[in-house]
Amino acid sequence: MSERTSKNPGIADYVVARRKHKDCFLDEIDRLIDWKPLEKSATPGKAGGMQGS
């Protein structure tokens, strides 16, 4: 593996930084949404659940 000699960020640094941002974004969405009502409505066989055609 080669060693980086430049102090400038490389493409891998850019990709990792963007991935972290997306992970944080999805964690924030998960924290903000109350999933219980959605889980109930999406469970097959339960009253009020989604039904296939």
N, C-alpha and C positions, 0 to 999 in steps of 0.2 A: 504494500500500500504506500502511496506517495505521501509525503509530508507537505502541508501547506506552508508556503513561504510568504505569502501575501497576507496582509491584515484585512483586506477587503473580504466581505462575505461572499461565499460562493453560491452556486445554484442549490446545493443541498441545504445550506443555511436558510435560504429563502423558502424552500419547500417545507422544511421543518417548522419554521416560524408560522407559515400559513396553516399548517395542520394543527398546531397548538391553538391557534385562534378559532378554528372550526370546532375543535374539541371543547374549548371553553364556551363557545356559542351554544353547542348542543347541551352541555351540562347546565347552562343557564336556562335554556328552554325546558329541560327536564325538571329543573327546580321550580319553575314558574307555573307549569301546567299541572292541574290536579287530574291525574290519570285514572282515578277510581271510576268516575262516571263513564269515561270512554271505554274502560275495560268491561264494565257491566253491559254497555250497549253493544259491544263487539263480540260478546261471548255467545256462541251458537247454542240454541236450545233454551235460552233465558227469555223471559217476557220482555218485550221491547228490544230484543236483540236484532241484529241485521240478519236477514234471511236471503238465501240464494234464490236465483230465478229458476 
